[in-house]
Structures are given as C-alpha cells and as structure tokens.
Amino acid sequence: MKKIIALLVGGLLVIGVSGMAIAQDLAAGEKKVHEEFKNAVAKDRILNADQFKKVWEEVLSGKKKAYLLDVRTHPEFYAFHIEGTDHIHAGHMYTIPKKITDPNAEIYVLCRTNHRAYYVAGFLNKYGYKNVYMFDGGVVGWAKAGLPFVNQFIGRFTITEYSQDFKEDGKYRVREFHPY
C-alpha cells in the first residue's frame, strides 16, 4: 500500500512539474504570438493619449469619420467608456467585417491598456483593413490623462484618482454577487 501511495504521489509530482513546464511554454507562446500581432501594427499607427484625444474630438465634432472601437468586455464597457466609442468584445472580433464593411474605414482600437487591442488591431490588418490605428494606453492612459468617461448611470465623469494596487477585500459585509 505504501508503494502504491508513493507511486501515486510521485506520479502527481511529475504531472505537476510537467504541467508547470507546459504552462510556462504556453505563456511563452502567448507572448510570442502577441508580439507578432503587435508588430503587425505599424509604429506610426500607434497613438498616445494626446493623439487619440485629438482624433476623438474630431470624430465627436463630425470633422472626421472613424470608428473608435473599444474591445474590452461588456461589463468593462458598461461600467464606463469613452464617449462616442463603439464596442465589440475582443472575443467577438470575427464579427467586425460584418459590421464594418469598408476596408478603407479608419478604425482606432483600444482596450484597458493595450494587450487585447494589439491582438484586434493585428487581426484587422490581417483581415485586410487598410487604416487601423492603436490607442496604446487605452482607458487607463485616458484616465491618467484626466480625460472624461461616460456611463448610463452617472453620465459624464472624470476619474480623479487611479491606482492598480487597490484591493477591496474585507471592506464590505454583504454582497450578493462579487466579481473579484
């Protein structure tokens, strides 16, 4: 019985160690693929917050016709977004050619920071779109620049403090649903 237990434990250790190696390989593979999609976006098509703000103002005023495409998840978008942005979840990017049928349309892609947006922008280039731009920094960069957001509950607002270190654990007593 001890030998069987030892074999099982040893087998689990081997599986655990090899599972960790596989996970590391997959993480390295994801980084490599992401880098390929990132490189599919021309450097002169990557905008910072000030550059994107100028485009945003032109689109909102009607001086420019372009899609400002937020590819965050539905809950992220509905919590707050940049006024005038369109929304298609990054996981549904395959629907974009059905929604934006002009291959020459100007499309500006953004997400929370830039990871998903690089994937989507890279795919759009591969799909055959000719005028794809990336907002590097996304809504985090927009918030840090002190620029406004909107949502259906508050209307227009500006985030006055931003921190990625925020943890709310233990500061509440009852919540029916808690996403984190």
C-alpha positions, 0 to 999 in steps of 0.5 A: 500500500505504501508503494502504491501511495508513493507511486501515486504521489510521485506520479502527481509530482511529475504531472505537476512539474510537467504541467508547470513546464507546459504552462510556462511554454504556453505563456511563452507562446502567448507572448510570442504570438502577441508580439507578432500581432503587435508588430503587425501594427505599424509604429506610426499607427500607434497613438498616445493619449494626446493623439487619440484625444485629438482624433476623438474630438474630431470624430465627436465634432463630425470633422472626421469619420472613424470608428473608435472601437473599444474591445474590452468586455461588456461589463468593462464597457458598461461600467464606463467608456469613452464617449462616442466609442463603439464596442465589440468584445475582443472575443467577438472580433470575427464579427467586425467585417460584418459590421464594418464593411469598408476596408478603407474605414479608419478604425482606432482600437483600444482596450484597458491598456493595450494587450487585447487591442494589439491582438484586434488591431493585428487581426484587422490588418490581417483581415485586410483593413487598410487604416487601423490605428492603436490607442496604446494606453487605452482607458487607463492612459485616458484616465491618467490623462484626466480625460472624461468617461461616460456611463448610463448611470452617472453620465459624464465623469472624470476619474480623479484618482487611479491606482492598480494596487487597490484591493477591496477585500474585507471592506464590505459585509454583504454582497450578493454577487462579487466579481473579484 
